[in-house]
Amino acid sequence: MDMIVGSTIDVRCTVTPPDGVDISSITPRMAVIPTWYRAGPQPADWHDAAWTDGTTALLLVGPNGAVDPALGDHHVYIQIDPPGAQVIVEMAGHLSVTVE
């Protein structure tokens, strides 16, 4: 996905839940991390997202959103914490922030 710096867009991630697990009542969390940062998302990087349907999460990204990424390339992560011991974290995509 591409975005122009200064714009605010919806970033969407689709999740495949574990068999038999209803994730519709679980708040999805998303993180947008520069690709050069190799440690992965830290606790402060996660932002509450919203479901658009049962498996697609949405995060508003940009100056008026939950996170305003700098110019460059970023990994997009999603996290869901269903009941039980599992916490699911997946790299869900790529976001490139450009000047045009």
FENURMO-V943820 format. One record per residue. PSI is psi in degrees with one decimal (999 if undefined). NEAR is the number of other C-alpha atoms within 8 Angstrom. Layout:
# FENURMO-V943820
[[PSI	NEAR] [PSI	NEAR]]
This chain:
# FENURMO-V943820
[[143.4	6] [149.0	7] [150.3	10] [134.6	9] [138.3	11] [-13.0	6] [162.8	8] [124.3	10] [163.4	9] [126.8	8] [127.7	8] [142.9	8] [133.8	10] [135.9	8] [139.3	7] [107.1	5] [159.9	8] [150.3	5] [131.9	4] [6.0	4] [123.3	7] [115.0	7] [4.6	10] [-24.7	8] [3.1	5] [130.5	8] [119.0	10] [149.9	13] [142.5	11] [153.1	13] [143.8	11] [112.3	12] [133.9	13] [142.3	9] [-25.2	8] [-17.4	4] [107.5	7] [-8.9	5] [-10.3	5] [175.2	6] [137.3	10] [165.6	7] [-39.2	5] [-12.4	5] [-18.1	9] [138.4	10] [139.1	10] [131.6	9] [-174.1	12] [150.1	9] [135.2	12] [-23.3	8] [-161.4	6] [-18.6	7] [1.4	12] [121.6	11] [152.5	14] [132.9	12] [130.5	14] [123.1	13] [133.5	14] [-172.8	14] [-28.4	9] [14.7	8] [-167.8	11] [-29.2	9] [143.0	10] [90.7	9] [148.2	10] [170.7	6] [142.5	9] [-169.1	8] [142.2	10] [147.0	13] [142.8	13] [126.6	13] [151.5	14] [145.7	14] [131.6	11] [144.9	12] [80.5	9] [166.2	11] [144.7	5] [-165.8	4] [-18.8	4] [138.8	7] [117.3	8] [121.9	9] [125.1	8] [142.3	7] [115.9	8] [-10.0	10] [-167.3	9] [139.5	9] [125.5	12] [120.9	11] [119.7	14] [170.5	10] [-17.7	6] [999	4]]
